[in-house]
Amino acid sequence: MDEQNLIDMANRIGEFFESMPDREEALDGIADHIRRFWEPRMRRTLLATLDQPPADNEMSAIVREALLRHRASLTPVAPAVV
């Protein structure tokens, strides 16, 4: 998965929600969109970029904040091994 492409996609989602007057609603909207429409591998890769220094990627501040705030609910659950 191309990290930069995922960051670019997340930034576009962030741009849409950033125009909302209620910042909390915008942060929740970003996380909800990513949770509902991104497959687990995409979310895993994007969340892994949060552990890199901010200067290493071009993630917008609102997207970074949304991901950090909602990290637990965005982290895919590992499938049960039988």
N, C-alpha and C positions, 0 to 999 in steps of 0.2 A: 504494500500500500504506500503510495507516495504521500509522505507527511505534508509537504508544501501544498499539494492539491487539496488535501483535507482541511488544512488551515485556511486556504483561500475560500473554500466552500463555507466553512464555519464563519469566516469574516463577512461573507455576503449575507448569511442568515442574521448575523449581528447587526449589520447595517439596516436591515429591515426593522428589527425590533428596537434599535436604538432611538428611533423616532417617536417611540411611545412616551407619553408624558410621565407614566409611572415606571420608575426604574426597576422596582421589584418585579412588576409584571413582565417587563422586558427580559430580565434575567431568567425568570421562570419560563418564558416563552422560548427563549433560545435553547434552554436545556430540554424542554418538552419536545421541541421539534427534532433535536438530535436524537433523543431517546426513542421517539416514535418512528422516525424515517431512516435512521442510519443503522446498518447491520452491525453486529457485535465487533467484527474485525475493524471496522472503520472507527467505532467509538474507542476501542482499545488503543489503536494507533494514535488517535487524536489526544486521548488522555495521557499517553506516554510522553507527549511533547510538553506537558505541564512540568515534568521533572527536569527539563532542560532550562538553562538560563533564558530569561525573556529576550535577550539580545540575539539568541540563536534562531528565533523564528519571528515571523511578522504577525503574530496573532494580535487582534485588537484587544484593547483593555476590557471592553464589555464581554467579549467572548471568554477571555481568560477568567474574569470574575464569575461568569455563569458556570463555567466548567469546574472551577474550584469550589464554588458553593454547592453544586449538585453532583460532585464527583461520585459519591457513593451510589446515587440512584442511576447514574449513567454507566457505571462499571458493569459490564455483562456478567451474568452469573454463569459459572462454569457448568457444563452439562454433567449430570449425574453419571458416574461410571458404574456399570452393573457387572 
